[in-house]
Structures are given as C-alpha cells and as structure tokens.
Amino acid sequence: MSTGIPPKFWNCDGEVVDKVGACGCNGTLEAPSTSIVAEWHLICESAWIPDFITSIQMAGMLFGNLYATQTSDWYGRKYSTFSTILVCALGSAVAAVAPNPYIYAVARFFCGAGFSGYLSISAIYTIEFMPTKWRMLCGAVGPFGEATMSLALIAYYIPTWRYLTWATMTPLLLTPLIFPFVPESPRWLLQKGKTDDLVKVLTYIAKINKCPPIELETIEKIVAKANPTRKPTDVKEPRLNFFDFAKSKNKEIRMKAICLMAIFFAFSIIYFGLSFNIKNMNGNLYWNLVFLGFVDSVGFKMAIFVMGRLSRRLAVFLSMTIGVFFLVVLAIFQLTLDVSEFSTLFLVAALLGKFSSAITRSAARALAGESFPTSVRAMGSGLCGASTAFGGVVGAQLAYFGTSMILVCSESI
C-alpha cells in the first residue's frame, strides 16, 4: 500500500507542482523516490500501473492459494508452509532491486503467491493441532493487525520504498531457525498412515506439554481406525488434486465449497477494497495505516467473542451485513457530503466497514477449516482463498477507480 502512493508534490524544472500540474509538465519531472510512482513516474497516462501491479499481486495470491494447499495435501503442512515463506522472501528480494515496473510486477506476483499460500496453510496447520472447542482461535489469534501498525511505523522511518522492502522481508530470513522445532500436523500424518512419524510428533508434543507419551499400541489402533481401507505400504496412494475434488461424488462437499467461495469473494472485496483505497483517504497516511491495523487487530479478537456465542455461519452473516451497512452509509456520504469538510466522518465509516469485514474474515476462515475432512481440507480452504484473492483483484481496480475519480474532480475544479 505504501510503495504505490504518489507524491503530493513534484518538481517540474525547479517549480513545485501538484499531481495535476505534474501531468502538464513539459520539462524534467522529479520527486523523492519514496514510492514506485515517484521513481518510475507512474502518473497521468501511466497512473493505472500501480493498481494494476496490485491486481497482479492478488492474482499471485490466487495462484498461491491453489498451489500451496495442493502441495500441503501431498507433502505435508510443514514443508509447504516453509516453501511459501521462501517464495515470498525471494519475491521481495527481486522486488527490492527491480529496475522497472515490469520486473517489479513479476516479483510482486510471487510475493502474493507466497503470502497467500502461507495464510491458507497456516490456518489449516494450526486447526489440525487444536480440539474443536479452540479452533475458532486459529483464524483470529495472530499479530496481523499489529503487523500493519508496525508497518506504518517502519514506513515512517524508512520512507524509501526499496529500503522498506528490504526491511520488511528481513523477518522472513529468520524463519529457517525455527524449522527444526515445528512438528508436522498429526492429523495429516494420521490421514496418510505415517505411523512412525506420528509417534515422533506426538511424543514431542507430549514432552513439550509435560505429559506422558502415548503408547505405540494406542497410536496404531488410532491409525487403523482412521484408515480402515488403507492399502499396503508398498502400494503408492493416489494423490488427489482439484480436478478430483470437482469430480467428487460427494455433492455436499462441492456445495459447501461453492457457498464458501461466494462468501470469501464477497467479504474480500470489502476488506481489500477499503485497504487499498487508504491512499485516497484524507489525513496522514501513516496514521490511517495505523487505524487500519488497529481495526484489524480488534476485529480479529472480537471474532473470538462473537463465535463463542454464535454459530460460525451466523457470525459470518451478521458481520457481513454490518459491513455492507457501513458501505452503504459511506456511499450516501460520498453523494451528499463534501469529502474535504467531513474527512473524519468518511474515515470512521470506512474503518467500521473494515472492522466488520475483519470479523467476517476470521469467522469465515474458521468455518472453512471445519467444513472439510482432513483429506481435502487444504484443497477446500485453497479454493476459498483463491476466491478471496480474486476479490482482491477486483478491490485493487476499485481503488484505481477511486483515484481516477479524484483526479477528474481535481481537474474539473
């Protein structure tokens, strides 16, 4: 969000001009390289490029959801999780040294793929360690909103976009240090019949929790009960893919997937549209980014409270309805009020809509994680994540539409 924001003022042959005046500059146009817009002059007829790059990044998220969840069903949650982190780190490194918008766009595609793949698998990964009572925590607990607020602070002190990219990717380089201490999902090992590995994982977990280890005989009985028709170990088990998922004779699973995909697409337009449109909001960019992170942080935690008292479906329905209400209010404000005079009111309405969509996001992730059996849980959640990314593609273009409308209004004035 912060790397694609245009400077408010430009230097045209020594004369300071605004964005509208910059388009009419016939001389040398310069601005501090705080964003890709400033460095590559992505304004005027090229103003569509930054938001289009964001859409490419969201397309990467769509791809990442599909490939990561598929590989996690084949090779396990642990290795797939760390592979997505590697992809995201490599994409960030290439983006930081990109010589032009085209290389940058390709790099952001891989950043999106790695990031979304990680989000999808991490939700499934944690759910498979949790008893049913505590699974709602998996989509709500985590410093996502706090990270957004931290990004505002980092971006304030590191305004140059290349340095900012390097700074934000640094934590990714530290993740290999925790790789040996992260166990594979016991449920995935159980579903695959990997008894030896399952024993090691459960023994490790018991040691961490200071509990007596489960006896091998008990584990073997659990494996046999979970896989009563398992073929001999020397026969290779067929790997399910998304085509098998679509052709499944289980109509109930297919209908669940379709309904959940529609839900994820709907709330993601609100969630990402409001996030990407932060650059068009009045006020200080960094404070606006802090506010966005704050409502995410509170919204995710509020989802725990809501899901503890309502069903997952009802929590999704109510939070989406409230979110749409605030969008309608925002649209009415847009048609009847002057944005410059009531900027705080616009910001509050937008943040309340974002707050509601954050609750929806957490509740929907919990609902999706509990709606599919272990054998296809990752693929089902991956399809939902892909719908979220597609909504993000649309949301990015809606943000560009908002930018172009502001520019048209400025020129008319």
N, C-alpha and C positions, 0 to 999 in steps of 0.2 A: 504493500500500500504506500509506504513512504518513498520508495525508489522511483515511483512513476508520477510523482506530483510535480507540476510545472512551477517554475519560479513566479512570484508575483510581479517582479520587475526584471527587465532586460536592459542591456546596454547596446544601443544602436549608434555606432560611430561617436561614442562619448556622451550620447544623450540617453537619459534614463526613460524608458517607456514601459507601459504595462503589456499584458498579453495581447490585447487588441492592437496596440501600436507596434508590437513586435512583428505582427503579420504584414504590416505595411512598410517594414524596414527594407530599404534598397541597398544598405551598406553592410558593414560587418556586424553581425549579431552575436553577442556574448552574454554569458551568465555563469555564475559559480556552478561547478559540476557536482551539485548536491543530489541530482537525480539523473536518470537516463534521458528524461525530457530535456534537461538543460545541456547535457553533454552532446547529444545527437540531434538537438533542435527539433524535437518531435512535437511541433505546434503547427497551427494553420492547416495546410492540406495533409500534414502528417500527424495531426492530433489524434487520429483513430488508432495509431500504432500501439501506444502504451496499454490501452484497454484490450486491444486485440491480443497482445502478448499475455495479458492476464487470462484471456479466454483460452489461449494455447496452454497456459499453465493448468487451467482447470480441465482441459482435455487430457493433459498428462495425469491428472488426478483420476479421471475416468479410467484410463488405461491401467494406472497403478492399482486401483481397487480390484480390477479383474485379474491381473497377473499375480499380484501378491496373495490374494485369497486362494487362487488356484494352486499356487506352489506351496502354500501353507497346508493345504489338504494332502499334497503329495509328499512333501519333505519335512513337514513338521512346523510348528509355530515358531520355535526358537530361531532356526536358521533363516526362515523367511523374514522374521522381524528384523534381524540384523542386516539382511541383504537390502531391505528397504532403506535403512539408515545409511548404508554405503552409497546407494544410488542417489539419495538426497544430498549427501556430502559432496559427491563428485559433481552433481549438477550445480551446486552452489559454488564450487571452486571454478568451474568453467564460466559461470555467470559473472564472477568477480573479475575475470580477465577478458571478458568478451570484447572484441574490437568493434562490433557493430550490433544493431538491433536483431539481426537475423541469427547470429550465434547466440545472442542473449536469449532469444525466444526458444531456441532448441534446448538450451541449458535449463530454462525455467520449466520446460515440459518435463524434464527428468526430475527436477526438484518437486514438481507437483506429483509425479508418479511415486517417488519415494515417500513423500509426506503422507499422501492419502493411503498408500499401501500400509504404512506404519499405523495410521489411525485405525484402519479396518482390522488389522491383525491384532493390535494391542487390545482392542475391545474384546475380541474373541478369546485371546490368550488369557486375559485376566478372568473372564467369565468362567472359563474351564477350571480355574482353581477355586472358585467360590461355591458355597452351598447356595441353594435357591434364595434363601432369605436375604443374602447380602449381594446378590448380583446387580441390584439397582445401583450400587456404588460404582460399578465399573465404567459406566458412561458419564458419571457425574464428578467423581473424585479425580483430581489431576490438575496441575497448575497451568491450565490452558489460558484462562483469563489473566492470571498473574503474569504469564509469559508475555502476553500482549502489552500489559502495562510496563513490563521491563523493557520491551522493545521500544516503547516511546522514550524511556529514559536513555537507552543506548543510542537511539537515533538522534536525540537532542545533543549528546556529547560527541557523537561521531556522525556528522551530517553528510559527509561524502559517501555516496552510495556504494562505491567499491570497497572502501574500508568497512562500511556497515555490513556488507555481505560476508566479508571475512570474519568479522566479529561474531556474527550470529551463527556461523557454521562451526565455530570452534568447539562448542559442547559436543557436536556430533563425533568429533575426532577422539573424544574420551570414552565413548561407549564401548569400544572393544575391551576396556579394562574390566567391565562388569560381566562380560560374556561368560567366563567360566563359572560364575556364581548364579546364573539364571538357569533354572531347570526347564526341561521340555514339559509341555502340557500333559498331565497324567491322563486326561480324558482322551487325547489324541493317541497316546501310546496304548491305552486300553482298547480303543476302537481298532487300532492296527494290529493288536495282538502281540505287541513287543514286550513280552513278559520281563525279560532281563532288564531292559531299560526302565520299565515301570517300577521294578523293585528298587533300583538305584535312586530314582526320583523320589519315591515315597519314603525311602529310608532317609534321604537327605532332608526332606520336609519334616519328617518326624524329629530328626536331630535338631533342626532349627527351632521347632516348637517345643523341644524338650519333652517329647512323648516317646513311649516305647515303640519300636518299629513293628510294622505289620508282618505277620508270619507269611512265609512264602506260600504255604498251602492255601491260606486265605486269599492271597492275590491270584493264585492260579484258578481258584474257584470263581473269583470275580471275572477274570478274563474269559473263562469258559462260558459263564452265564451271559456275558456281553456279546460273545461271538460264538453262538451255538452251531453255526453252519460254516465256520471257518475252514478253508481248505488247508491241506498240509503245507508246512512252511516252505517246501521246495517248489510249490506252485506259485507263480507270480500273481499277485492280486491285481485285477484290472483297476486302472486309475480313472475315476470319474472326472468328467470335465463339464463345462457349461452346456454343451450340447446334450449330454446325458441328463443334466439337470432339467433342461427344457423338455426333453422327451420322456421324462419320468411319468410312470403310470399313476403316481400319487397326485391327483388333481388338487388336493387340499394344500400341499406344499407349493404348487405352482400359483394357486390363487393367493396364498399368503405373500409370496414373493412379489406378485403384481401389485397388490394393495400396498405393501410396504414401500415398493419403489415409487408409487404415486405420492405417498406421504413424504418420503425423503426428498423428492423433487420439489414438492410444494414448499416445504419449510426452508429448503436451501436457497430458493430464490429470495425469500425474505432475509435470511441470515447473511448470505453473501452480498446480496444487492445493497443492503444497508452498510455492510462493512466496506465494500469497495467505493461506495458513494461518500465516504467520510471526507474525501478530498474536496467535495463540493459544498461541505457544510461550513458555515461561518464560524469564526472563532479560531483559537490557537490549535494548530494541527496536533501538536504533541498532547495537549490536554484532551482533545477529542479522542485521540487514540487511547489515552488512559481511561477515559469514560467507557469506551468500547470494551476494553479488557475488564473493567470493573463489573459491568452488567453481565458479561460472560461468566465471570467468577461467581457472582451472586446467583445468577440464573442456574448454573450447573448444580450449585449446592441446594438451591431451592427445589430442584427436581427431586432430590432425595426426600425432602419433606413431603412433596406432592405425591410421589409414588408410594410413600409409606402409608398414605391414607386413601389413595385412589388406585384403581387398576391402571396398568400401563396404557391401555387403549384410551381410557377416559382422561388420563393425564395428557396424552398427545392431543386428543380432541379439544380439550379446554384451552391448553396453551396455544394451539394453532388459531383457535377462534379469537382469543385475546390479541394475538399478534396481528391478525387481519384487521381487527377493530382499530388498532393504533395506526395501521397503514391507511385505513380509510380516513381517520382523523387527520393524518399527515397530508393526504391528498386534498382534503377540504381546506386545510390551512394554506396549501400551495395555491389554491384557486381564489381564496378570499383575502389573504393577508400579504403584506409586504415582507419578504424574507429578511431584508436588511433591518427592519424595525423589530421583528419578532423572532430573531435568530435563536434565542434561548428556548422559546416555545417549540420551534421546529426540532431543535436538538433533543429536547426532552421526549417529544413524541417518537422520534427515531430510536432513541435509546430504549424506550419502553417496548417498542416493537422488537428490537434486538434482544431484550431481556426475555420476552415471551418465546422467541424463536430458540434461544439458548435452552430453555426448559424443554421445548419440543425436541431439540436435538438429543438431549440426554435421555429423555423418556423413549424416543424412537429407537435409539441405539440399544437400550435395554430390551425393548420389545422385540427388535430384530434378533438379538442374540439368543433370546429364549424361544423363538418361533421355529427354529430349525433343529433337527437332530445333529449330533456331533459329526456324522459322516458328510453332511452337506452344509454345516453351519457357516463355514468360511465362505463358500460359494454364494449362499443366500445373502449373507452380510455384504459380500463383494458387489452383488447386483444392486443392493440398496445404496452402497457407497458410490457406485457408478452413476446412479440417478442423482445423488447429491452433487457430484461433480458436474453433471450436465446442467443442473440448476445453477451451479456457479458460473458456467459458461454464459448462460442467459443473464445472470446477475451482473457480470462484468460489462456486457453490452448495454444493459440498462444504465449502469454508471456512466458509460460513454455518452449515452443519450442525454443524461442529466448535464454532463459537461458541455455538450454541444448546445443545449438549450440555454445554458447560462451565457455562453459566448454569443449566441444570436441576440439574446436580450441586451447584452452589453453593447453590441454593435448598433442596435436599434436606438438605444439611448444616446 
